Amino acid sequence: MLNYIIWNANPEIISNPISVRWYGMMFALGFLIGYEIVARMFRHEGAPERWLGILLMWTLAGTVIGARLGHVFFYEWDYYGAHPAEIIKIWNGGLASHGGTIGVIIGVLCFSFFTTRRSPLWTFDRLVIPIALVGAMIRTGNLMNSEIFGGPTTLPWGMWFVRSREWHAMYEGIACHPTQIYEALCYLTLFVILMWMYWKKNLESRPGLIFGVFLIGIFLPRFLIEFIKNDQVAFEADMILNMGQLLSIPFILLGVAMVVYAMMRPKVALSFPNRFADETDTKKSGKK
């Protein structure tokens, strides 16, 4: 009996007449499901329906642009600095989750300033819930691509990533940690916890609490799992903490600060009309 799993998944769902990959499908599906989750929250709280499309635009732009630039500046600036035209070739791969997080934060700040005129925490506390699910789906896409796996392991769920050139070059015949699955399970668990906090405990009444738990729940597992992951770029070889871990620390600290801040502040009164608000009525009622 084998004490490892041979992972030979095809990264493409279909290849003709066009190529559709699992990674792209999981990414898009995550956004579609996330849109529906946020729509139900907005309806539940009586937020204007028009805000949904605007928030989706900011979130998509922030995620894609931020993730791309994060990879460019955090991991491969030597290459992209010398070949700036390659930066826009996002189809060749190269996205960094920390950059995507920064991009989403900037997008939410813009959305709050130009559209809702509310505290950004109001948006963060709702948006991060589906983002946790999107994170789990993206890591599933990484698994289907046989990428971002870990180092050697003798555990029975260790995998031979036979479609990976990196695996053949470094670990031929050796099982490795499926760190994509580890992260996906952590993020899926976080998604369930955040949904429970919002729908069962109404903890959005403490602005910043759900956002803080999200930051801790995303980046603390990421920090720990990085210890058994392979280096993404060569310069990480001699680092005590790799780039992913160094970038995770500020987000973990921000998450702790947000939880403390939220628990020290009084609760906010909530109302649940369970319908989308008419923006004209919202302005007349003096809500912001």
Secondary structure, DSSP 8 states (H G I E B T S, - for coil): --SSEEE---SEEE-SSS-EEHHHHHHHHHHHHHHHHHHHHHHHHT-BTHHHHHHHHHHHHHHHHHHHHHHHHHT-HHHHHH-GGGGG-GGG----HHHHHHHHHHHHHHHIIIII-S-HHHHHHHHHHHHHHHHHHHHHHHHHTT-S-B-B--STT-EEETT-HHHHHHHTT--B--HHHHHHHHHHHHHHHHHHHHHTT-GGGSTTHHHHHHHHHHHHHHHHHGGGB--SSGGGGG-SS-HHHHHHHHHHHHHHHHHHHHHHS---------S-B-HHHHHHTT--
